[in-house]
Amino acid sequence: MNNKKARVIAYYLPQYHPIKENDIWWGKGFTEWTNVGKAKKLFHNHYQPRIPADLGYYDLRLPEVREAQASMAQEYGIEGFCYWHYWFGNGKRLLEMPFNEVLRLGKPDFPFCLAWANESWKGFSHGLKDDRKILIEQKYPGMADYIAHFNTVMPAFKDKRYIKIRGNPIFVIYHPDQIPDANLFISIWQKLAKENKIGKIHFVAHCWDYEEVNRYFSMGFDAVNVNTIPYAFEKGRNILEKCIQAIESKYFNIPKRMNYSKAIKYFNNKKAKNSNIYPTIITGWDHTPRSGSRGSVFTNESPDIFEKHAKEIIDTVKEKDFIDRIIFLKSWNEWGEGNYIEPDLKFGTKYLEALKNQIYY
């Protein structure tokens, strides 16, 4: 009998190794740690900088690092990693090396799936002062590119470690609305999957509002993963708070803020009881390492509040068949957004322990 209450899959950021493009854009040797290391405290009790503990400032070119991450995740009940996958069209990829090595070496022996991070790199979300500047544009050239994309991903789908639901490999799309012909994209991939004896791909649309989920089913998606961080900032602050914080940001370089204990009220929804709607457990949020005072921050985060949040999400899915009790964890290691569960110097493994307490019976 399974001793887990839910299937928790953690989003995994691969930007912890140098690439030539980041060297050109940001300077020699840039990785996500560059943003993390230069982060500054911007207001009273602002938890910055954040310093990694057990795993240190790691380099994902090292297989020992990838093994240590997987071992730690497994120890605390996480089912697998969902690696962010970058395909910008016309065969252009970035940050593919860590996952390619996982695939090539067959190690770590830890389940995984892929999430297509289909967005242009531009604006403050990628650390730029000029929101109009584009580092690299996400393109959708059409059918030939969709086929080439599938063929690139196919070896992963065929790997025995790939996470499936009822025999079908999970594939998440970050911005489903940005694909100009999502129905065509899905139909092409399903045809290719059948031809290559992969089964039916289990397409998951990522979205930010529970009220939007039905639209994605009409587009051909099998399930939806809902992440309500933007929704919490929009709905959880009243007009006065928004006005005051806008002034603070403009004149005093203080980012917009929301208490984490208040924010978690917006992370859950009864719609997540549906078998094809996957909620998100959110470890925290602080975008200021990338964007400075233009960013946003959840304040007063703690392992205790996080455990309360994790319990609420896991309780919401408990009536589903176990195979459908999928929850995405945001995230394993997005340090530049204050959104990670790897140990840091302040809390150590307490967040992981809190999650484990709720995952297991």
C-alpha positions as CSV (number, residue, x, y, z in Angstrom):
1,M,0.0,0.0,0.0
2,N,1.3,3.5,-0.9
3,N,2.3,5.4,2.2
4,K,2.1,8.8,0.4
5,K,-0.9,11.1,0.4
6,A,0.0,12.8,-2.9
7,R,2.4,12.8,-5.9
8,V,4.5,16.0,-5.5
9,I,6.5,17.0,-8.5
10,A,9.0,19.8,-8.1
11,Y,9.8,22.4,-10.8
12,Y,13.6,22.5,-11.4
13,L,15.5,25.4,-12.8
14,P,18.7,24.4,-14.8
15,Q,20.4,27.9,-14.9
16,Y,23.3,27.0,-12.6
17,H,26.0,26.6,-15.1
18,P,27.6,29.1,-17.5
19,I,26.4,29.3,-21.2
20,K,27.8,31.6,-23.9
21,E,24.6,33.6,-24.3
22,N,24.5,34.5,-20.6
23,D,28.2,35.4,-20.8
24,I,27.4,37.9,-23.6
25,W,24.3,39.3,-21.9
26,W,25.4,39.5,-18.3
27,G,29.2,38.9,-18.1
28,K,31.6,36.0,-18.0
29,G,30.6,33.2,-15.8
30,F,27.0,34.3,-15.1
31,T,24.6,31.8,-13.5
32,E,21.5,32.2,-11.4
33,W,23.9,32.4,-8.4
34,T,25.1,35.8,-9.7
35,N,21.7,37.3,-9.0
36,V,21.3,35.4,-5.7
37,G,24.7,36.6,-4.5
38,K,24.2,40.3,-5.3
39,A,20.7,40.5,-3.7
40,K,20.2,43.2,-1.0
41,K,17.9,43.8,1.9
42,L,15.4,46.5,0.7
43,F,13.2,47.0,3.7
44,H,13.1,46.1,7.4
45,N,13.0,42.3,8.0
46,H,13.6,41.6,4.3
47,Y,15.2,38.2,4.1
48,Q,18.1,38.8,1.8
49,P,20.7,37.7,0.8
50,R,19.7,34.0,0.9
51,I,22.6,31.6,1.2
52,P,22.5,27.9,0.2
53,A,23.5,25.5,2.9
54,D,23.9,21.7,2.3
55,L,24.3,21.8,-1.5
56,G,26.3,25.1,-1.6
57,Y,26.7,27.3,-4.6
58,Y,26.6,24.3,-6.9
59,D,27.4,23.9,-10.6
60,L,25.1,21.7,-12.6
61,R,27.9,20.5,-14.9
62,L,28.9,18.2,-12.0
63,P,27.0,14.8,-11.9
64,E,27.6,14.6,-8.2
65,V,25.5,17.7,-7.7
66,R,22.6,16.3,-9.7
67,E,22.8,13.0,-7.7
68,A,22.8,14.9,-4.4
69,Q,19.8,16.9,-5.4
70,A,17.8,13.8,-6.4
71,S,18.8,11.9,-3.3
72,M,17.7,14.8,-1.1
73,A,14.4,15.2,-3.0
74,Q,13.6,11.5,-2.7
75,E,14.5,11.4,1.0
76,Y,11.8,14.0,1.7
77,G,9.0,12.4,-0.4
78,I,9.2,14.3,-3.7
79,E,8.3,12.0,-6.6
80,G,10.4,13.7,-9.2
81,F,11.7,16.8,-10.9
82,C,9.9,18.7,-13.7
83,Y,12.8,20.3,-15.6
84,W,12.2,23.6,-17.3
85,H,12.9,23.0,-21.0
86,Y,13.7,25.8,-23.4
87,W,12.9,25.6,-27.1
88,F,12.7,29.0,-28.8
89,G,11.8,27.8,-32.3
90,N,14.0,26.9,-35.3
91,G,15.9,24.4,-33.1
92,K,17.2,27.1,-30.8
93,R,17.7,25.8,-27.2
94,L,19.2,27.1,-24.0
95,L,20.2,25.6,-20.7
96,E,19.7,22.0,-22.0
97,M,23.0,20.6,-20.8
98,P,22.0,19.4,-17.2
99,F,18.9,17.5,-18.4
100,N,20.8,16.1,-21.5
101,E,23.4,14.7,-19.1
102,V,20.6,13.2,-16.9
103,L,19.3,11.5,-20.0
104,R,22.7,10.5,-21.4
105,L,24.1,9.0,-18.2
106,G,20.9,7.4,-16.9
107,K,21.6,9.1,-13.6
108,P,20.3,10.1,-11.2
109,D,17.8,7.2,-11.1
110,F,15.0,9.6,-10.2
111,P,11.7,10.3,-12.0
112,F,11.4,13.4,-14.2
113,C,9.2,15.1,-16.7
114,L,9.5,18.3,-18.8
115,A,7.9,21.7,-18.8
116,W,8.3,23.9,-21.9
117,A,9.2,27.4,-20.7
118,N,7.8,29.0,-23.9
119,E,8.4,32.7,-23.3
120,S,10.8,35.3,-24.7
121,W,13.5,36.4,-22.3
122,K,12.8,40.1,-21.8
123,G,11.7,42.6,-19.3
124,F,12.2,42.9,-15.5
125,S,11.2,39.2,-15.0
126,H,14.6,38.3,-16.6
127,G,16.5,41.1,-14.8
128,L,16.3,43.8,-17.5
129,K,15.8,47.5,-16.7
130,D,14.2,48.1,-20.1
131,D,11.0,46.0,-20.4
132,R,11.1,46.4,-24.2
133,K,14.5,44.8,-24.7
134,I,14.5,41.2,-25.8
135,L,17.4,38.9,-25.1
136,I,16.0,36.0,-27.1
137,E,12.5,35.8,-28.7
138,Q,10.2,32.8,-28.4
139,K,9.1,31.9,-31.9
140,Y,6.5,29.5,-33.4
141,P,7.6,28.8,-37.0
142,G,5.0,26.1,-37.6
143,M,4.5,22.5,-38.3
144,A,8.1,21.6,-39.3
145,D,9.4,23.1,-36.1
146,Y,6.8,21.3,-34.0
147,I,8.0,18.0,-35.5
148,A,11.6,18.9,-34.8
149,H,10.7,19.8,-31.3
150,F,9.0,16.5,-30.7
151,N,11.9,14.5,-32.1
152,T,14.2,16.3,-29.7
153,V,12.1,15.5,-26.7
154,M,11.2,11.9,-27.8
155,P,14.2,10.2,-26.1
156,A,13.1,11.7,-22.8
157,F,9.5,10.4,-23.3
158,K,10.9,6.9,-23.9
159,D,13.1,6.9,-20.8
160,K,11.9,4.6,-18.1
161,R,12.2,7.4,-15.5
162,Y,9.8,9.7,-17.3
163,I,6.7,10.5,-15.1
164,K,3.5,9.2,-16.6
165,I,-0.2,9.2,-15.7
166,R,-2.0,6.0,-16.8
167,G,0.9,5.2,-19.1
168,N,1.0,8.7,-20.8
169,P,4.0,11.0,-20.4
170,I,3.3,14.3,-18.7
171,F,4.3,17.5,-20.6
172,V,3.7,20.9,-19.2
173,I,3.4,24.1,-21.3
174,Y,4.1,27.3,-19.3
175,H,2.3,29.8,-21.7
176,P,-0.3,27.8,-23.6
177,D,-2.0,31.0,-24.7
178,Q,1.1,32.2,-26.5
179,I,1.1,29.2,-29.0
180,P,-0.8,30.7,-32.0
181,D,-2.2,27.3,-32.9
182,A,-2.2,25.2,-29.7
183,N,-4.7,22.7,-31.1
184,L,-2.5,22.0,-34.1
185,F,0.6,21.7,-31.9
186,I,-1.1,19.2,-29.6
187,S,-2.6,17.2,-32.5
188,I,0.8,16.9,-34.3
189,W,2.5,15.7,-31.1
190,Q,-0.3,13.2,-30.4
191,K,0.0,11.8,-33.9
192,L,3.8,11.5,-33.5
193,A,3.5,10.0,-30.1
194,K,1.2,7.3,-31.5
195,E,3.5,6.6,-34.4
196,N,6.5,6.2,-32.1
197,K,4.6,4.0,-29.6
198,I,4.9,6.5,-26.8
199,G,1.2,6.5,-26.0
200,K,-0.9,9.6,-25.6
201,I,1.0,12.6,-24.2
202,H,-0.7,14.0,-21.1
203,F,-0.6,17.7,-21.9
204,V,-0.8,20.0,-18.8
205,A,-1.5,23.7,-19.3
206,H,0.1,26.0,-16.7
207,C,-2.1,29.0,-15.7
208,W,-2.5,31.6,-13.0
209,D,-6.3,31.6,-12.2
210,Y,-8.7,28.8,-11.3
211,E,-11.4,30.6,-13.2
212,E,-9.5,30.1,-16.5
213,V,-9.1,26.3,-16.4
214,N,-12.0,25.3,-18.7
215,R,-10.6,27.3,-21.5
216,Y,-7.5,25.1,-21.7
217,F,-9.5,21.9,-21.8
218,S,-11.2,23.3,-24.9
219,M,-7.8,23.8,-26.4
220,G,-7.0,20.1,-26.1
221,F,-5.1,20.0,-22.8
222,D,-5.7,17.0,-20.6
223,A,-5.0,18.8,-17.3
224,V,-4.2,22.2,-15.8
225,N,-1.6,23.2,-13.2
226,V,-2.6,26.4,-11.4
227,N,-0.1,28.8,-9.8
228,T,-1.8,31.7,-8.1
229,I,1.1,33.9,-7.1
230,P,0.1,36.8,-9.3
231,Y,-3.5,36.3,-8.3
232,A,-2.6,36.6,-4.6
233,F,-0.8,39.9,-5.2
234,E,-3.7,41.2,-7.1
235,K,-6.6,40.1,-4.9
236,G,-4.8,40.0,-1.5
237,R,-3.9,43.7,-1.2
238,N,-6.5,46.4,-0.9
239,I,-6.5,49.6,-2.9
240,L,-4.8,51.6,-0.1
241,E,-2.0,49.0,0.2
242,K,-1.4,49.0,-3.5
243,C,-1.2,52.8,-3.6
244,I,1.1,53.1,-0.7
245,Q,3.4,50.4,-2.0
246,A,3.4,52.0,-5.5
247,I,4.7,55.2,-3.9
248,E,7.2,53.3,-1.8
249,S,8.5,51.6,-4.9
250,K,8.8,54.8,-6.9
251,Y,10.4,57.0,-4.3
252,F,12.0,54.6,-1.8
253,N,13.0,51.6,-3.8
254,I,10.8,49.3,-1.7
255,P,9.1,46.4,-3.6
256,K,5.5,45.5,-3.3
257,R,4.9,43.1,-0.4
258,M,2.3,40.6,0.9
259,N,2.4,38.6,4.1
260,Y,2.9,34.9,3.3
261,S,0.4,33.8,5.9
262,K,-2.2,35.9,4.1
263,A,-1.1,34.9,0.6
264,I,-1.6,31.2,1.2
265,K,-5.4,31.8,1.4
266,Y,-5.2,32.4,-2.4
267,F,-3.2,29.4,-3.3
268,N,-5.9,26.8,-3.0
269,N,-9.3,26.3,-4.6
270,K,-12.1,23.7,-4.3
271,K,-11.7,23.2,-8.1
272,A,-8.4,21.4,-7.4
273,K,-10.6,18.5,-6.2
274,N,-11.2,17.7,-9.9
275,S,-9.1,14.9,-11.2
276,N,-7.6,17.0,-14.0
277,I,-6.7,20.1,-12.1
278,Y,-3.3,20.1,-10.3
279,P,-2.7,22.7,-7.6
280,T,0.6,24.2,-6.6
281,I,2.5,24.2,-3.3
282,I,4.4,27.5,-3.2
283,T,7.5,27.7,-1.0
284,G,7.7,31.5,-1.1
285,W,8.4,34.4,-3.4
286,D,11.0,37.2,-3.7
287,H,11.8,38.4,-7.2
288,T,14.1,41.2,-6.0
289,P,17.4,39.4,-6.7
290,R,16.5,39.7,-10.4
291,S,14.4,42.9,-10.5
292,G,15.3,44.9,-7.5
293,S,12.6,47.2,-6.1
294,R,10.4,46.5,-9.1
295,G,9.9,43.0,-7.9
296,S,7.5,41.5,-5.4
297,V,8.0,39.7,-2.1
298,F,6.1,37.5,0.3
299,T,7.1,38.5,3.8
300,N,7.3,36.6,7.1
301,E,7.7,33.2,5.5
302,S,8.3,30.3,7.8
303,P,8.4,26.5,7.7
304,D,5.3,26.4,10.0
305,I,3.2,28.5,7.7
306,F,4.5,26.6,4.7
307,E,3.5,23.3,6.4
308,K,0.0,24.6,7.0
309,H,-0.2,25.6,3.3
310,A,1.1,22.2,2.2
311,K,-1.4,20.4,4.4
312,E,-4.3,22.4,2.9
313,I,-3.3,21.6,-0.7
314,I,-2.7,17.9,0.0
315,D,-6.0,17.6,1.9
316,T,-7.8,19.1,-1.2
317,V,-6.6,16.3,-3.5
318,K,-7.0,13.4,-1.0
319,E,-10.3,12.2,-2.4
320,K,-8.9,11.7,-5.9
321,D,-7.6,8.4,-7.2
322,F,-3.9,8.3,-6.1
323,I,-2.6,8.5,-9.6
324,D,-4.5,11.8,-10.1
325,R,-3.2,13.4,-6.8
326,I,-0.6,15.3,-8.7
327,I,0.7,18.5,-7.0
328,F,3.4,20.7,-8.5
329,L,5.9,22.2,-6.0
330,K,7.1,25.7,-7.0
331,S,9.9,25.0,-6.7
332,W,13.0,23.0,-6.0
333,N,15.6,25.6,-6.8
334,E,14.5,28.9,-8.1
335,W,16.7,30.9,-5.8
336,G,16.6,34.1,-7.8
337,E,12.9,34.3,-7.2
338,G,13.1,33.3,-3.5
339,N,11.2,30.3,-4.5
340,Y,13.0,27.1,-3.5
341,I,13.0,24.3,-1.0
342,E,16.7,23.4,-1.0
343,P,18.3,24.1,2.4
344,D,19.5,27.6,3.2
345,L,21.5,28.9,6.1
346,K,18.5,30.3,7.9
347,F,16.1,27.4,7.8
348,G,18.3,24.4,6.9
349,T,16.0,21.4,5.9
350,K,13.0,22.6,7.8
351,Y,10.9,23.3,4.7
352,L,11.7,19.8,3.4
353,E,10.8,18.3,6.8
354,A,7.5,20.2,6.8
355,L,6.7,18.9,3.3
356,K,7.6,15.4,4.3
357,N,5.4,15.6,7.3
358,Q,2.4,16.2,5.1
359,I,3.3,13.9,2.2
360,Y,3.5,10.7,4.2
361,Y,0.7,9.2,6.3
